[in-house]
C-alpha cells in the first residue's frame, strides 16, 4: 500500500513538472515572417497583412 501511494505521488509530481516545462516553452515561442520576396512584390504586402492578423 505504501509503495502504491508513493508511486502515485511521484507520477503526480512528474506530470506537474512536465506541464510546467511545456508551458514555459509555449510562452517563449514567437512567430516570425520569412519571405524571399522583395518588399516591392504585391504578395509580400499580403503576407505582412495576414501576419498582423494572426498576431
PyMOL Python script that loads the backbone (N, CA, C, O; Angstrom):
from pymol import cmd

cmd.read_pdbstr("""\
ATOM      1  N   UNK A   1       0.825  -1.191   0.000  1.00  0.00           N
ATOM      2  CA  UNK A   1       0.000   0.000   0.000  1.00  0.00           C
ATOM      3  C   UNK A   1       0.873   1.260   0.000  1.00  0.00           C
ATOM      4  O   UNK A   1       0.570   2.232  -0.693  1.00  0.00           O
ATOM      5  N   UNK A   2       1.956   1.235   0.781  1.00  0.00           N
ATOM      6  CA  UNK A   2       2.842   2.387   0.854  1.00  0.00           C
ATOM      7  C   UNK A   2       3.522   2.627  -0.495  1.00  0.00           C
ATOM      8  O   UNK A   2       3.700   3.772  -0.910  1.00  0.00           O
ATOM      9  N   UNK A   3       3.899   1.547  -1.174  1.00  0.00           N
ATOM     10  CA  UNK A   3       4.535   1.668  -2.490  1.00  0.00           C
ATOM     11  C   UNK A   3       3.574   2.289  -3.505  1.00  0.00           C
ATOM     12  O   UNK A   3       3.982   3.120  -4.316  1.00  0.00           O
ATOM     13  N   UNK A   4       2.317   1.895  -3.465  1.00  0.00           N
ATOM     14  CA  UNK A   4       1.321   2.409  -4.401  1.00  0.00           C
ATOM     15  C   UNK A   4       1.110   3.909  -4.189  1.00  0.00           C
ATOM     16  O   UNK A   4       1.009   4.667  -5.154  1.00  0.00           O
ATOM     17  N   UNK A   5       1.045   4.327  -2.941  1.00  0.00           N
ATOM     18  CA  UNK A   5       0.852   5.740  -2.638  1.00  0.00           C
ATOM     19  C   UNK A   5       2.065   6.556  -3.090  1.00  0.00           C
ATOM     20  O   UNK A   5       1.908   7.630  -3.671  1.00  0.00           O
ATOM     21  N   UNK A   6       3.254   6.058  -2.830  1.00  0.00           N
ATOM     22  CA  UNK A   6       4.474   6.739  -3.249  1.00  0.00           C
ATOM     23  C   UNK A   6       4.561   6.816  -4.773  1.00  0.00           C
ATOM     24  O   UNK A   6       4.991   7.828  -5.325  1.00  0.00           O
ATOM     25  N   UNK A   7       4.157   5.757  -5.438  1.00  0.00           N
ATOM     26  CA  UNK A   7       4.162   5.734  -6.899  1.00  0.00           C
ATOM     27  C   UNK A   7       3.198   6.781  -7.463  1.00  0.00           C
ATOM     28  O   UNK A   7       3.551   7.502  -8.396  1.00  0.00           O
ATOM     29  N   UNK A   8       2.002   6.872  -6.916  1.00  0.00           N
ATOM     30  CA  UNK A   8       1.022   7.851  -7.391  1.00  0.00           C
ATOM     31  C   UNK A   8       1.500   9.282  -7.152  1.00  0.00           C
ATOM     32  O   UNK A   8       1.308  10.152  -8.002  1.00  0.00           O
ATOM     33  N   UNK A   9       2.112   9.524  -6.019  1.00  0.00           N
ATOM     34  CA  UNK A   9       2.630  10.862  -5.734  1.00  0.00           C
ATOM     35  C   UNK A   9       3.754  11.217  -6.704  1.00  0.00           C
ATOM     36  O   UNK A   9       3.824  12.346  -7.187  1.00  0.00           O
ATOM     37  N   UNK A  10       4.628  10.263  -6.988  1.00  0.00           N
ATOM     38  CA  UNK A  10       5.729  10.538  -7.916  1.00  0.00           C
ATOM     39  C   UNK A  10       5.210  10.780  -9.336  1.00  0.00           C
ATOM     40  O   UNK A  10       5.747  11.626 -10.051  1.00  0.00           O
ATOM     41  N   UNK A  11       4.185  10.055  -9.745  1.00  0.00           N
ATOM     42  CA  UNK A  11       3.573  10.286 -11.065  1.00  0.00           C
ATOM     43  C   UNK A  11       2.957  11.680 -11.115  1.00  0.00           C
ATOM     44  O   UNK A  11       3.112  12.392 -12.107  1.00  0.00           O
ATOM     45  N   UNK A  12       2.267  12.067 -10.062  1.00  0.00           N
ATOM     46  CA  UNK A  12       1.639  13.386  -9.998  1.00  0.00           C
ATOM     47  C   UNK A  12       2.690  14.495 -10.097  1.00  0.00           C
ATOM     48  O   UNK A  12       2.502  15.459 -10.839  1.00  0.00           O
ATOM     49  N   UNK A  13       3.775  14.368  -9.367  1.00  0.00           N
ATOM     50  CA  UNK A  13       4.850  15.365  -9.405  1.00  0.00           C
ATOM     51  C   UNK A  13       5.482  15.408 -10.796  1.00  0.00           C
ATOM     52  O   UNK A  13       5.779  16.488 -11.304  1.00  0.00           O
ATOM     53  N   UNK A  14       5.685  14.264 -11.404  1.00  0.00           N
ATOM     54  CA  UNK A  14       6.254  14.209 -12.750  1.00  0.00           C
ATOM     55  C   UNK A  14       5.360  14.932 -13.756  1.00  0.00           C
ATOM     56  O   UNK A  14       5.851  15.690 -14.593  1.00  0.00           O
ATOM     57  N   UNK A  15       4.053  14.701 -13.674  1.00  0.00           N
ATOM     58  CA  UNK A  15       3.113  15.352 -14.597  1.00  0.00           C
ATOM     59  C   UNK A  15       3.131  16.865 -14.389  1.00  0.00           C
ATOM     60  O   UNK A  15       3.095  17.620 -15.360  1.00  0.00           O
ATOM     61  N   UNK A  16       3.186  17.312 -13.147  1.00  0.00           N
ATOM     62  CA  UNK A  16       3.251  18.750 -12.884  1.00  0.00           C
ATOM     63  C   UNK A  16       4.525  19.370 -13.453  1.00  0.00           C
ATOM     64  O   UNK A  16       4.482  20.455 -14.035  1.00  0.00           O
ATOM     65  N   UNK A  17       5.637  18.697 -13.291  1.00  0.00           N
ATOM     66  CA  UNK A  17       6.895  19.213 -13.834  1.00  0.00           C
ATOM     67  C   UNK A  17       6.868  19.266 -15.359  1.00  0.00           C
ATOM     68  O   UNK A  17       7.351  20.228 -15.956  1.00  0.00           O
ATOM     69  N   UNK A  18       6.316  18.254 -15.979  1.00  0.00           N
ATOM     70  CA  UNK A  18       6.232  18.237 -17.444  1.00  0.00           C
ATOM     71  C   UNK A  18       5.299  19.337 -17.948  1.00  0.00           C
ATOM     72  O   UNK A  18       5.595  19.989 -18.950  1.00  0.00           O
ATOM     73  N   UNK A  19       4.180  19.547 -17.266  1.00  0.00           N
ATOM     74  CA  UNK A  19       3.249  20.604 -17.665  1.00  0.00           C
ATOM     75  C   UNK A  19       3.912  21.971 -17.544  1.00  0.00           C
ATOM     76  O   UNK A  19       3.725  22.837 -18.398  1.00  0.00           O
ATOM     77  N   UNK A  20       4.674  22.157 -16.495  1.00  0.00           N
ATOM     78  CA  UNK A  20       5.380  23.424 -16.312  1.00  0.00           C
ATOM     79  C   UNK A  20       6.400  23.640 -17.423  1.00  0.00           C
ATOM     80  O   UNK A  20       6.547  24.758 -17.917  1.00  0.00           O
ATOM     81  N   UNK A  21       7.094  22.600 -17.815  1.00  0.00           N
ATOM     82  CA  UNK A  21       8.080  22.696 -18.889  1.00  0.00           C
ATOM     83  C   UNK A  21       7.412  23.043 -20.211  1.00  0.00           C
ATOM     84  O   UNK A  21       7.909  23.888 -20.955  1.00  0.00           O
ATOM     85  N   UNK A  22       6.300  22.405 -20.506  1.00  0.00           N
ATOM     86  CA  UNK A  22       5.584  22.672 -21.759  1.00  0.00           C
ATOM     87  C   UNK A  22       5.078  24.105 -21.778  1.00  0.00           C
ATOM     88  O   UNK A  22       5.179  24.780 -22.803  1.00  0.00           O
ATOM     89  N   UNK A  23       4.537  24.577 -20.668  1.00  0.00           N
ATOM     90  CA  UNK A  23       4.044  25.954 -20.613  1.00  0.00           C
ATOM     91  C   UNK A  23       5.175  26.958 -20.775  1.00  0.00           C
ATOM     92  O   UNK A  23       4.979  28.013 -21.377  1.00  0.00           O
ATOM     93  N   UNK A  24       6.335  26.654 -20.257  1.00  0.00           N
ATOM     94  CA  UNK A  24       7.480  27.550 -20.393  1.00  0.00           C
ATOM     95  C   UNK A  24       7.901  27.660 -21.849  1.00  0.00           C
ATOM     96  O   UNK A  24       8.166  28.759 -22.335  1.00  0.00           O
ATOM     97  N   UNK A  25       7.965  26.536 -22.549  1.00  0.00           N
ATOM     98  CA  UNK A  25       8.329  26.580 -23.963  1.00  0.00           C
ATOM     99  C   UNK A  25       7.257  27.270 -24.792  1.00  0.00           C
ATOM    100  O   UNK A  25       7.581  28.005 -25.725  1.00  0.00           O
ATOM    101  N   UNK A  26       6.007  27.052 -24.476  1.00  0.00           N
ATOM    102  CA  UNK A  26       4.925  27.674 -25.227  1.00  0.00           C
ATOM    103  C   UNK A  26       4.928  29.186 -25.035  1.00  0.00           C
ATOM    104  O   UNK A  26       4.599  29.926 -25.963  1.00  0.00           O
ATOM    105  N   UNK A  27       5.288  29.646 -23.863  1.00  0.00           N
ATOM    106  CA  UNK A  27       5.278  31.074 -23.583  1.00  0.00           C
ATOM    107  C   UNK A  27       6.412  31.801 -24.292  1.00  0.00           C
ATOM    108  O   UNK A  27       6.281  32.990 -24.584  1.00  0.00           O
ATOM    109  N   UNK A  28       7.508  31.133 -24.573  1.00  0.00           N
ATOM    110  CA  UNK A  28       8.651  31.797 -25.187  1.00  0.00           C
ATOM    111  C   UNK A  28       8.673  31.667 -26.704  1.00  0.00           C
ATOM    112  O   UNK A  28       9.559  32.232 -27.346  1.00  0.00           O
ATOM    113  N   UNK A  29       7.739  30.950 -27.294  1.00  0.00           N
ATOM    114  CA  UNK A  29       7.744  30.773 -28.740  1.00  0.00           C
ATOM    115  C   UNK A  29       7.232  32.034 -29.417  1.00  0.00           C
ATOM    116  O   UNK A  29       6.252  32.628 -28.968  1.00  0.00           O
ATOM    117  N   UNK A  30       7.883  32.442 -30.487  1.00  0.00           N
ATOM    118  CA  UNK A  30       7.494  33.645 -31.201  1.00  0.00           C
ATOM    119  C   UNK A  30       7.458  33.360 -32.699  1.00  0.00           C
ATOM    120  O   UNK A  30       8.414  32.823 -33.259  1.00  0.00           O
ATOM    121  N   UNK A  31       6.359  33.721 -33.338  1.00  0.00           N
ATOM    122  CA  UNK A  31       6.236  33.534 -34.778  1.00  0.00           C
ATOM    123  C   UNK A  31       7.022  34.617 -35.495  1.00  0.00           C
ATOM    124  O   UNK A  31       7.123  35.744 -35.011  1.00  0.00           O
ATOM    125  N   UNK A  32       7.573  34.278 -36.639  1.00  0.00           N
ATOM    126  CA  UNK A  32       8.242  35.273 -37.468  1.00  0.00           C
ATOM    127  C   UNK A  32       7.872  35.023 -38.925  1.00  0.00           C
ATOM    128  O   UNK A  32       7.613  33.893 -39.339  1.00  0.00           O
ATOM    129  N   UNK A  33       7.855  36.092 -39.672  1.00  0.00           N
ATOM    130  CA  UNK A  33       7.500  36.017 -41.083  1.00  0.00           C
ATOM    131  C   UNK A  33       8.781  35.872 -41.902  1.00  0.00           C
ATOM    132  O   UNK A  33       9.672  36.719 -41.840  1.00  0.00           O
ATOM    133  N   UNK A  34       8.855  34.797 -42.661  1.00  0.00           N
ATOM    134  CA  UNK A  34      10.019  34.565 -43.513  1.00  0.00           C
ATOM    135  C   UNK A  34       9.558  34.552 -44.965  1.00  0.00           C
ATOM    136  O   UNK A  34       8.707  33.750 -45.349  1.00  0.00           O
ATOM    137  N   UNK A  35      10.114  35.426 -45.748  1.00  0.00           N
ATOM    138  CA  UNK A  35       9.739  35.508 -47.148  1.00  0.00           C
ATOM    139  C   UNK A  35      10.966  35.879 -47.972  1.00  0.00           C
ATOM    140  O   UNK A  35      11.773  36.715 -47.567  1.00  0.00           O
ATOM    141  N   UNK A  36      11.092  35.250 -49.127  1.00  0.00           N
ATOM    142  CA  UNK A  36      12.208  35.568 -50.025  1.00  0.00           C
ATOM    143  C   UNK A  36      11.797  36.605 -51.060  1.00  0.00           C
ATOM    144  O   UNK A  36      12.595  36.991 -51.914  1.00  0.00           O
ATOM    145  N   UNK A  37      10.556  37.049 -50.981  1.00  0.00           N
ATOM    146  CA  UNK A  37      10.077  38.035 -51.944  1.00  0.00           C
ATOM    147  C   UNK A  37      10.586  39.427 -51.574  1.00  0.00           C
ATOM    148  O   UNK A  37      10.708  39.748 -50.392  1.00  0.00           O
ATOM    149  N   UNK A  38      10.882  40.248 -52.572  1.00  0.00           N
ATOM    150  CA  UNK A  38      11.279  41.629 -52.264  1.00  0.00           C
ATOM    151  C   UNK A  38      10.078  42.413 -51.719  1.00  0.00           C
ATOM    152  O   UNK A  38       8.928  42.029 -51.932  1.00  0.00           O
ATOM    153  N   UNK A  39      10.357  43.505 -51.021  1.00  0.00           N
ATOM    154  CA  UNK A  39       9.271  44.292 -50.427  1.00  0.00           C
ATOM    155  C   UNK A  39       8.371  44.925 -51.484  1.00  0.00           C
ATOM    156  O   UNK A  39       7.230  45.275 -51.183  1.00  0.00           O
ATOM    157  N   UNK A  40       8.852  45.077 -52.696  1.00  0.00           N
ATOM    158  CA  UNK A  40       8.044  45.670 -53.766  1.00  0.00           C
ATOM    159  C   UNK A  40       7.051  44.677 -54.368  1.00  0.00           C
ATOM    160  O   UNK A  40       6.152  45.080 -55.106  1.00  0.00           O
ATOM    161  N   UNK A  41       7.198  43.408 -54.070  1.00  0.00           N
ATOM    162  CA  UNK A  41       6.311  42.381 -54.623  1.00  0.00           C
ATOM    163  C   UNK A  41       4.938  42.481 -53.955  1.00  0.00           C
ATOM    164  O   UNK A  41       4.862  42.644 -52.737  1.00  0.00           O
ATOM    165  N   UNK A  42       3.841  42.387 -54.737  1.00  0.00           N
ATOM    166  CA  UNK A  42       2.494  42.514 -54.156  1.00  0.00           C
ATOM    167  C   UNK A  42       2.159  41.427 -53.125  1.00  0.00           C
ATOM    168  O   UNK A  42       1.409  41.683 -52.183  1.00  0.00           O
ATOM    169  N   UNK A  43       2.694  40.253 -53.293  1.00  0.00           N
ATOM    170  CA  UNK A  43       2.401  39.172 -52.351  1.00  0.00           C
ATOM    171  C   UNK A  43       3.053  39.448 -50.995  1.00  0.00           C
ATOM    172  O   UNK A  43       2.545  39.012 -49.963  1.00  0.00           O
ATOM    173  N   UNK A  44       4.166  40.166 -50.994  1.00  0.00           N
ATOM    174  CA  UNK A  44       4.841  40.495 -49.736  1.00  0.00           C
ATOM    175  C   UNK A  44       3.923  41.310 -48.825  1.00  0.00           C
ATOM    176  O   UNK A  44       3.849  41.052 -47.623  1.00  0.00           O
ATOM    177  N   UNK A  45       3.231  42.285 -49.391  1.00  0.00           N
ATOM    178  CA  UNK A  45       2.314  43.096 -48.574  1.00  0.00           C
ATOM    179  C   UNK A  45       1.151  42.257 -48.060  1.00  0.00           C
ATOM    180  O   UNK A  45       0.663  42.488 -46.954  1.00  0.00           O
ATOM    181  N   UNK A  46       0.706  41.290 -48.846  1.00  0.00           N
ATOM    182  CA  UNK A  46      -0.360  40.389 -48.381  1.00  0.00           C
ATOM    183  C   UNK A  46       0.117  39.526 -47.225  1.00  0.00           C
ATOM    184  O   UNK A  46      -0.619  39.309 -46.262  1.00  0.00           O
ATOM    185  N   UNK A  47       1.346  39.032 -47.316  1.00  0.00           N
ATOM    186  CA  UNK A  47       1.907  38.234 -46.223  1.00  0.00           C
ATOM    187  C   UNK A  47       2.013  39.053 -44.943  1.00  0.00           C
ATOM    188  O   UNK A  47       1.716  38.551 -43.859  1.00  0.00           O
ATOM    189  N   UNK A  48       2.433  40.310 -45.060  1.00  0.00           N
ATOM    190  CA  UNK A  48       2.512  41.176 -43.880  1.00  0.00           C
ATOM    191  C   UNK A  48       1.131  41.411 -43.281  1.00  0.00           C
ATOM    192  O   UNK A  48       0.975  41.415 -42.060  1.00  0.00           O
ATOM    193  N   UNK A  49       0.138  41.605 -44.130  1.00  0.00           N
ATOM    194  CA  UNK A  49      -1.226  41.826 -43.657  1.00  0.00           C
ATOM    195  C   UNK A  49      -1.726  40.627 -42.854  1.00  0.00           C
ATOM    196  O   UNK A  49      -2.256  40.790 -41.755  1.00  0.00           O
ATOM    197  N   UNK A  50      -1.558  39.429 -43.399  1.00  0.00           N
ATOM    198  CA  UNK A  50      -2.035  38.234 -42.700  1.00  0.00           C
ATOM    199  C   UNK A  50      -1.211  37.940 -41.444  1.00  0.00           C
ATOM    200  O   UNK A  50      -1.740  37.409 -40.467  1.00  0.00           O
ATOM    201  N   UNK A  51       0.067  38.278 -41.466  1.00  0.00           N
ATOM    202  CA  UNK A  51       0.891  38.087 -40.269  1.00  0.00           C
ATOM    203  C   UNK A  51       0.413  38.987 -39.133  1.00  0.00           C
ATOM    204  O   UNK A  51       0.406  38.573 -37.974  1.00  0.00           O
ATOM    205  N   UNK A  52       0.018  40.205 -39.458  1.00  0.00           N
ATOM    206  CA  UNK A  52      -0.509  41.110 -38.429  1.00  0.00           C
ATOM    207  C   UNK A  52      -1.841  40.602 -37.886  1.00  0.00           C
ATOM    208  O   UNK A  52      -2.124  40.750 -36.697  1.00  0.00           O
ATOM    209  N   UNK A  53      -2.651  40.011 -38.743  1.00  0.00           N
ATOM    210  CA  UNK A  53      -3.946  39.482 -38.282  1.00  0.00           C
ATOM    211  C   UNK A  53      -3.772  38.279 -37.375  1.00  0.00           C
ATOM    212  O   UNK A  53      -4.557  38.084 -36.448  1.00  0.00           O
ATOM    213  N   UNK A  54      -2.756  37.474 -37.629  1.00  0.00           N
ATOM    214  CA  UNK A  54      -2.505  36.299 -36.788  1.00  0.00           C
ATOM    215  C   UNK A  54      -2.048  36.733 -35.408  1.00  0.00           C
ATOM    216  O   UNK A  54      -2.460  36.151 -34.404  1.00  0.00           O
ATOM    217  N   UNK A  55      -1.207  37.743 -35.350  1.00  0.00           N
ATOM    218  CA  UNK A  55      -0.721  38.228 -34.052  1.00  0.00           C
ATOM    219  C   UNK A  55      -1.801  39.013 -33.406  1.00  0.00           C
ATOM    220  O   UNK A  55      -1.618  39.522 -32.299  1.00  0.00           O
TER     221      UNK A  55
END
""", "prot")
cmd.dss("prot")
cmd.show_as("cartoon", "prot")
cmd.util.cbc("prot")
cmd.orient("prot")
